[in-house]
Amino acid sequence: MLQSVHLRDVGPAAEMAWELGSRLNLITGDNGLGKSFLLDVAWWALTRTWAREPVVPAPGPAGGSISYRCDGQTTAVTVESYFDRNAWQWPVKQGKPPKTGLVLYAQVDGGLSVWDEARNSSRKGAPDRPAAFLFSAADVWSVSAHCEGLIRDWASWQREEGEAFNVLRAALAALSPSPVDPVRPGDIRRVSPNDKLSYPTLRMPYGQDVPVHHASAGMRRIIGLAYLLVWAWQEHIAACALRGAAPARKMTLLVDEAEAHLHPQWQRRIVPALLHVMDAVAGAGACATQAVVVTHSPLVTASVEPHFDPATDAWFDLDLEPATRAVQLTKRPFVRRGTADRWLTSEAFDLRSEGSSVEAEAAIAAAEALLDRERETGAWPEEDAERTTEALGAVLPEQDPFWVRWLYRVQHRSGLR
């Protein structure tokens, strides 16, 4: 498991220190501040490969360094790497890397990456082992050099009715938006007289079986995640059996924007469901699991409140400091806020109001400034109040709490004259 990462002169900040929780790690922050960058670095630290292009320091004399600490076989291992501009890589000392088990990375564009200690190697002298399995969004669904693809594997598992299909079916049920309408496999069937391939289907709530490749973007994201977990673990077990090795005792899942394409019903279930599925796939207790999840959704942060344990979990927030314009990574105390709208005004999302329009937020800010001025001077500017009332009435619904309070204030001041 990844314990910590320390970055100097690489990424959006001059320095970042990241101490991870052993089970769940949430990352929030505005676009462009480094959330996906942190996932890329975490993947490299655990696998010594890059799932996408390698991160590089900005041009200049500073070379940049990445140091990280992760669990070894018996003790924690610390690794430090300085960027080599001549070789254009992050070199590490050769030798046996720490055992990191199974590492899975779900990118926001639908691409999936897998590193398996039983099938991959970061050492020279292992030509039979690829550095990692990197699948584009299209690769996930079709045959590639290392994978039969979701469509063929799913169909084979369903015909066999073995453990792989049972685990897949359970994963889909756990990742469903509602227990009332679970994501369920339908029948395997051909979809075209000119296509000899038979396709797995999803049984929709309205009774039809829809081929998986025709499913919505949200469903494709969910079944892609379910397939990644099941395929990676099943292939790992098969490789361990052939090599006479014990299965991994660690699994790390990196997910970029877990809520991508998902309806709000799904957004508030996805992260607890992923934790459950990871344990179910790998066998609860037999394999330690760690998740690092990037999110822009207040429904996601609200959904983990019943499951968040400060002893094993952590929340990290990326902010742009107003004075210095520097990016800062902060580990914040996870405070239960109860609802998604309260999360909107938290440090995670930094909105002034609980989900209102930009125009409503501006009108409320102007009204609050007027009230502040009244408290300071004791005077009530009638003309300004009329303009503010008109602006608020144009953008706020009648039942809005601020609008109700504002009308009471206006009427109260009118009654005093």
C-alpha positions as CSV (number, residue, x, y, z in Angstrom):
1,M,0.0,0.0,0.0
2,L,1.1,3.5,-0.7
3,Q,1.9,5.4,2.6
4,S,3.3,8.7,1.5
5,V,4.6,10.8,-1.5
6,H,6.9,13.8,-1.3
7,L,7.3,15.9,-4.5
8,R,9.8,18.7,-5.1
9,D,9.9,21.0,-8.2
10,V,7.5,18.8,-10.2
11,G,3.8,19.3,-10.7
12,P,1.7,22.4,-9.9
13,A,3.5,23.3,-6.7
14,A,7.2,23.7,-5.6
15,E,6.6,21.1,-2.9
16,M,3.9,18.7,-2.0
17,A,3.7,16.2,0.9
18,W,1.0,13.6,0.8
19,E,0.4,11.2,3.7
20,L,-2.2,8.6,2.6
21,G,-4.8,6.7,4.6
22,S,-4.5,2.9,4.5
23,R,-8.0,2.3,3.1
24,L,-9.9,5.3,1.5
25,N,-8.4,8.5,0.2
26,L,-10.5,11.3,-1.3
27,I,-9.0,14.1,-3.4
28,T,-11.0,17.2,-4.2
29,G,-10.1,20.5,-5.8
30,D,-10.7,22.8,-8.7
31,N,-9.9,21.8,-12.3
32,G,-6.2,22.1,-13.3
33,L,-4.7,22.0,-9.7
34,G,-3.2,18.5,-9.9
35,K,-5.8,15.8,-8.9
36,S,-5.1,13.5,-11.9
37,F,-1.4,14.4,-11.6
38,L,-1.4,12.9,-8.1
39,L,-3.1,9.7,-9.4
40,D,-0.4,9.4,-12.1
41,V,2.3,9.8,-9.5
42,A,0.7,7.2,-7.2
43,W,0.5,4.7,-10.1
44,W,4.2,5.3,-10.9
45,A,5.2,4.9,-7.2
46,L,3.4,1.6,-7.0
47,T,4.3,0.2,-10.4
48,R,7.4,2.1,-11.6
49,T,5.6,2.6,-14.9
50,W,3.5,5.4,-16.3
51,A,-0.1,4.9,-17.3
52,R,0.0,8.0,-19.5
53,E,2.9,10.3,-20.4
54,P,5.5,10.6,-17.6
55,V,5.2,13.8,-15.5
56,V,8.3,16.0,-15.9
57,P,9.6,19.0,-14.0
58,A,9.2,22.5,-15.5
59,P,12.1,23.7,-17.6
60,G,14.9,25.2,-15.4
61,P,17.9,24.3,-13.3
62,A,15.8,22.4,-10.7
63,G,15.7,18.7,-11.6
64,G,12.7,17.7,-9.6
65,S,12.4,14.7,-7.2
66,I,9.8,12.2,-6.2
67,S,10.1,10.2,-3.0
68,Y,7.6,7.7,-1.8
69,R,7.1,5.2,1.0
70,C,5.1,2.0,0.6
71,D,4.6,-1.3,2.4
72,G,7.3,-3.9,1.7
73,Q,7.2,-7.6,2.4
74,T,8.1,-7.1,6.1
75,T,8.8,-3.4,6.6
76,A,8.0,-0.1,4.8
77,V,10.3,0.8,1.9
78,T,11.3,4.4,1.0
79,V,12.3,5.2,-2.6
80,E,13.7,8.5,-4.0
81,S,14.1,9.4,-7.6
82,Y,15.6,12.5,-9.3
83,F,14.6,13.3,-12.8
84,D,17.3,12.6,-15.4
85,R,16.9,15.1,-18.2
86,N,19.4,13.3,-20.4
87,A,17.5,10.0,-20.3
88,W,14.2,11.8,-19.8
89,Q,13.1,9.4,-17.1
90,W,12.8,9.0,-13.3
91,P,15.5,6.4,-12.5
92,V,15.3,4.2,-9.4
93,K,17.8,1.8,-8.0
94,Q,17.7,-1.6,-9.8
95,G,16.6,-4.5,-7.8
96,K,13.5,-6.2,-6.6
97,P,10.8,-3.6,-6.1
98,P,8.5,-3.8,-3.0
99,K,5.5,-6.1,-3.4
100,T,2.5,-3.9,-4.2
101,G,0.2,-6.7,-5.2
102,L,-2.5,-5.6,-7.7
103,V,-2.8,-2.0,-8.8
104,L,-5.7,-0.8,-10.9
105,Y,-6.2,2.6,-12.4
106,A,-9.5,3.8,-13.9
107,Q,-9.0,6.9,-16.0
108,V,-11.8,9.4,-16.6
109,D,-11.7,8.8,-20.4
110,G,-12.6,5.1,-19.9
111,G,-9.1,3.8,-20.1
112,L,-8.0,1.2,-17.6
113,S,-4.5,0.2,-16.4
114,V,-3.5,-2.9,-14.4
115,W,-0.2,-3.8,-12.7
116,D,0.0,-7.3,-11.3
117,E,3.0,-8.6,-9.3
118,A,2.4,-12.1,-10.7
119,R,2.4,-11.0,-14.4
120,N,4.3,-7.7,-14.6
121,S,7.8,-6.8,-13.7
122,S,9.8,-3.5,-13.4
123,R,13.1,-5.4,-13.4
124,K,15.4,-6.1,-16.3
125,G,15.9,-9.8,-17.1
126,A,12.1,-10.6,-17.2
127,P,11.4,-10.3,-20.9
128,D,8.3,-12.5,-20.6
129,R,6.6,-10.0,-18.4
130,P,5.2,-6.7,-19.8
131,A,5.8,-3.6,-17.6
132,A,2.0,-3.2,-17.2
133,F,-1.3,-3.7,-18.9
134,L,-2.5,-0.4,-20.4
135,F,-5.9,-0.4,-22.1
136,S,-7.5,2.5,-23.9
137,A,-11.2,3.0,-23.6
138,A,-11.6,1.0,-26.9
139,D,-9.1,-1.7,-25.8
140,V,-11.3,-2.5,-22.8
141,W,-14.1,-3.7,-25.1
142,S,-12.2,-5.6,-27.7
143,V,-9.5,-8.2,-28.1
144,S,-5.9,-7.0,-27.5
145,A,-2.5,-8.6,-27.0
146,H,-3.2,-9.3,-23.3
147,C,-6.9,-9.4,-23.0
148,E,-10.0,-10.9,-24.7
149,G,-11.9,-7.7,-23.9
150,L,-15.0,-7.1,-21.9
151,I,-17.4,-8.4,-24.6
152,R,-15.7,-11.8,-25.2
153,D,-14.7,-12.4,-21.5
154,W,-18.2,-11.5,-20.2
155,A,-19.8,-13.8,-22.7
156,S,-17.4,-16.7,-21.9
157,W,-17.9,-16.2,-18.2
158,Q,-21.6,-16.2,-18.5
159,R,-21.7,-19.4,-20.6
160,E,-19.4,-21.1,-18.1
161,E,-21.6,-20.0,-15.1
162,G,-18.5,-20.2,-13.0
163,E,-16.9,-18.1,-10.3
164,A,-15.9,-15.2,-12.6
165,F,-19.5,-14.7,-13.7
166,N,-20.8,-15.0,-10.2
167,V,-18.4,-12.3,-9.0
168,L,-19.2,-10.1,-12.0
169,R,-22.9,-10.4,-11.3
170,A,-22.4,-9.6,-7.7
171,A,-20.2,-6.6,-8.6
172,L,-22.8,-5.2,-11.0
173,A,-25.5,-5.5,-8.3
174,A,-23.3,-3.8,-5.7
175,L,-22.5,-0.9,-8.2
176,S,-26.1,-0.4,-9.1
177,P,-27.8,3.0,-8.6
178,S,-30.6,1.4,-6.6
179,P,-31.4,-2.0,-5.0
180,V,-34.8,-1.7,-6.6
181,D,-33.4,-1.6,-10.2
182,P,-30.1,-3.5,-10.0
183,V,-27.7,-3.7,-13.0
184,R,-28.3,-7.3,-14.1
185,P,-26.9,-9.4,-17.0
186,G,-29.4,-10.3,-19.7
187,D,-29.2,-13.1,-22.3
188,I,-26.2,-13.5,-24.7
189,R,-27.4,-12.9,-28.2
190,R,-26.4,-11.8,-31.7
191,V,-27.3,-8.2,-32.6
192,S,-26.8,-8.3,-36.4
193,P,-27.1,-10.9,-39.2
194,N,-23.7,-9.6,-40.5
195,D,-22.0,-9.9,-37.1
196,K,-21.1,-13.5,-36.0
197,L,-20.2,-12.3,-32.5
198,S,-22.7,-12.9,-29.6
199,Y,-22.9,-10.0,-27.2
200,P,-23.7,-9.9,-23.5
201,T,-26.6,-7.7,-22.6
202,L,-28.0,-5.7,-19.7
203,R,-31.5,-6.3,-18.5
204,M,-33.1,-2.9,-18.3
205,P,-35.8,-1.9,-15.7
206,Y,-38.3,-1.6,-18.6
207,G,-37.8,-5.3,-19.5
208,Q,-35.6,-5.2,-22.6
209,D,-32.1,-6.7,-22.9
210,V,-29.7,-4.0,-24.3
211,P,-26.3,-5.1,-25.7
212,V,-23.5,-3.8,-23.4
213,H,-21.8,-1.8,-26.1
214,H,-25.1,0.1,-26.7
215,A,-25.5,1.0,-23.0
216,S,-25.4,4.6,-21.8
217,A,-22.2,6.3,-20.9
218,G,-22.9,5.9,-17.2
219,M,-23.6,2.2,-17.5
220,R,-20.5,1.7,-19.6
221,R,-18.4,3.3,-16.9
222,I,-19.9,1.0,-14.3
223,I,-19.6,-2.2,-16.2
224,G,-16.0,-1.2,-17.2
225,L,-15.1,-0.8,-13.6
226,A,-16.7,-4.1,-12.6
227,Y,-15.0,-5.9,-15.5
228,L,-11.6,-4.4,-14.5
229,L,-11.9,-5.6,-11.0
230,V,-13.0,-9.1,-11.9
231,W,-10.7,-9.6,-14.9
232,A,-7.6,-8.4,-13.0
233,W,-8.2,-10.6,-10.0
234,Q,-9.2,-13.7,-12.1
235,E,-6.1,-13.4,-14.2
236,H,-3.9,-12.8,-11.2
237,I,-5.2,-16.0,-9.5
238,A,-4.6,-17.9,-12.7
239,A,-1.0,-16.6,-13.0
240,C,-0.3,-17.4,-9.4
241,A,-1.5,-20.9,-9.9
242,L,0.8,-21.4,-12.9
243,R,3.8,-19.9,-11.1
244,G,3.1,-21.7,-7.8
245,A,2.8,-18.4,-6.0
246,A,0.5,-17.2,-3.3
247,P,-2.1,-14.6,-4.3
248,A,-1.4,-11.0,-3.6
249,R,-2.3,-9.7,-0.2
250,K,-2.6,-6.0,-1.4
251,M,-4.9,-4.3,-3.9
252,T,-4.9,-0.6,-4.7
253,L,-7.6,1.1,-6.8
254,L,-7.0,4.6,-8.3
255,V,-10.2,6.2,-9.8
256,D,-10.3,9.5,-11.5
257,E,-13.6,11.4,-11.2
258,A,-15.6,8.4,-9.9
259,E,-18.9,10.2,-10.6
260,A,-18.2,10.7,-14.4
261,H,-21.3,10.1,-16.5
262,L,-23.3,9.0,-13.4
263,H,-26.8,10.1,-12.4
264,P,-27.0,11.6,-8.9
265,Q,-28.6,8.3,-7.7
266,W,-25.4,6.6,-8.7
267,Q,-23.0,9.3,-7.5
268,R,-24.1,8.8,-3.9
269,R,-23.5,5.0,-4.1
270,I,-20.4,4.6,-6.2
271,V,-17.5,5.0,-3.7
272,P,-19.1,2.8,-0.9
273,A,-19.9,0.2,-3.5
274,L,-16.4,0.2,-4.9
275,L,-15.0,-0.4,-1.4
276,H,-17.4,-3.3,-1.0
277,V,-16.7,-4.8,-4.4
278,M,-12.9,-4.6,-3.9
279,D,-13.3,-6.6,-0.7
280,A,-15.7,-9.1,-2.3
281,V,-13.5,-9.7,-5.4
282,A,-10.3,-10.2,-3.4
283,G,-11.8,-11.9,-0.4
284,A,-12.5,-9.7,2.7
285,G,-9.7,-9.9,5.2
286,A,-7.4,-12.0,3.0
287,C,-6.3,-9.0,0.9
288,A,-5.8,-5.5,2.1
289,T,-7.4,-2.9,-0.1
290,Q,-6.7,0.8,-0.6
291,A,-8.6,3.2,-2.8
292,V,-7.6,6.7,-4.0
293,V,-10.6,8.5,-5.5
294,V,-10.8,11.9,-7.2
295,T,-14.2,13.6,-7.2
296,H,-15.9,16.8,-8.1
297,S,-19.2,15.7,-6.6
298,P,-20.7,16.8,-3.3
299,L,-22.9,13.7,-3.5
300,V,-19.8,11.5,-3.4
301,T,-18.3,13.3,-0.4
302,A,-21.7,13.1,1.4
303,S,-22.1,9.4,0.6
304,V,-18.9,8.4,2.4
305,E,-19.9,10.0,5.7
306,P,-21.3,6.8,7.2
307,H,-18.3,4.8,6.1
308,F,-15.4,7.3,6.8
309,D,-13.0,6.1,9.5
310,P,-10.3,8.7,10.5
311,A,-8.0,5.8,11.5
312,T,-7.8,4.5,8.0
313,D,-9.2,7.1,5.7
314,A,-8.2,10.6,4.6
315,W,-9.5,13.6,2.6
316,F,-7.1,15.8,0.6
317,D,-8.0,19.2,-0.9
318,L,-6.1,21.1,-3.6
319,D,-6.5,24.9,-3.4
320,L,-5.0,27.9,-5.2
321,E,-3.8,30.3,-2.5
322,P,-5.3,33.8,-3.3
323,A,-2.2,35.8,-2.2
324,T,0.6,33.7,-3.6
325,R,-1.3,32.0,-6.5
326,A,0.5,28.8,-5.3
327,V,-1.2,25.4,-5.3
328,Q,-1.4,23.8,-1.9
329,L,-2.3,20.2,-1.0
330,T,-4.0,20.1,2.4
331,K,-5.2,17.1,4.5
332,R,-8.4,18.3,6.0
333,P,-10.4,16.9,8.9
334,F,-13.4,15.0,7.6
335,V,-16.4,16.6,9.2
336,R,-19.9,15.2,8.6
337,R,-22.1,17.8,6.9
338,G,-25.1,15.7,6.4
339,T,-26.2,16.9,2.9
340,A,-24.7,17.5,-0.4
341,D,-25.6,21.2,-0.4
342,R,-23.6,21.7,2.8
343,W,-20.7,20.1,1.1
344,L,-20.9,22.6,-1.7
345,T,-20.0,25.4,0.7
346,S,-17.2,23.4,2.4
347,E,-13.5,23.7,1.6
348,A,-14.0,20.9,-0.9
349,F,-16.0,23.0,-3.4
350,D,-15.7,26.6,-2.1
351,L,-19.1,27.9,-3.3
352,R,-20.6,30.9,-1.5
353,S,-24.1,29.5,-1.6
354,E,-25.6,26.1,-1.6
355,G,-25.9,25.3,-5.3
356,S,-27.6,28.5,-6.5
357,S,-27.0,30.2,-9.8
358,V,-24.1,32.6,-10.3
359,E,-26.6,35.4,-10.6
360,A,-28.3,34.5,-7.4
361,E,-25.0,34.2,-5.6
362,A,-24.0,37.7,-6.8
363,A,-27.4,39.2,-5.7
364,I,-27.1,37.6,-2.2
365,A,-23.6,38.9,-1.9
366,A,-24.8,42.4,-2.7
367,A,-27.6,42.1,-0.2
368,E,-25.2,40.9,2.5
369,A,-22.9,43.8,1.8
370,L,-25.9,46.2,2.3
371,L,-26.8,44.6,5.6
372,D,-23.1,44.9,6.7
373,R,-23.2,48.6,5.9
374,E,-26.4,49.1,7.9
375,R,-24.8,47.4,10.9
376,E,-21.8,49.7,10.7
377,T,-23.6,53.0,10.1
378,G,-27.1,52.4,11.4
379,A,-28.6,53.9,8.2
380,W,-30.9,52.0,5.8
381,P,-30.3,53.2,2.2
382,E,-33.8,53.0,0.8
383,E,-32.9,53.3,-2.9
384,D,-30.2,50.6,-2.6
385,A,-32.6,48.3,-0.7
386,E,-35.2,48.7,-3.5
387,R,-32.7,47.8,-6.2
388,T,-31.4,44.9,-4.2
389,T,-35.0,43.6,-3.5
390,E,-35.7,43.7,-7.3
391,A,-32.4,41.9,-8.1
392,L,-33.1,39.2,-5.5
393,G,-36.7,38.7,-6.6
394,A,-35.5,38.1,-10.2
395,V,-33.3,35.2,-9.3
396,L,-34.5,33.6,-6.0
397,P,-37.6,31.4,-5.6
398,E,-40.3,32.5,-3.2
399,Q,-39.4,29.8,-0.7
400,D,-35.7,30.6,-0.6
401,P,-34.6,31.1,3.0
402,F,-32.5,34.2,2.2
403,W,-35.3,35.8,0.3
404,V,-37.8,35.2,3.2
405,R,-35.3,36.7,5.6
406,W,-34.6,39.6,3.3
407,L,-38.3,40.5,2.9
408,Y,-38.8,40.4,6.6
409,R,-35.9,42.8,7.1
410,V,-37.2,45.2,4.4
411,Q,-40.7,45.1,6.0
412,H,-39.3,45.6,9.5
413,R,-37.3,48.7,8.4
414,S,-40.3,50.1,6.6
415,G,-42.4,49.7,9.8
416,L,-39.8,51.7,11.7
417,R,-40.2,54.8,9.6
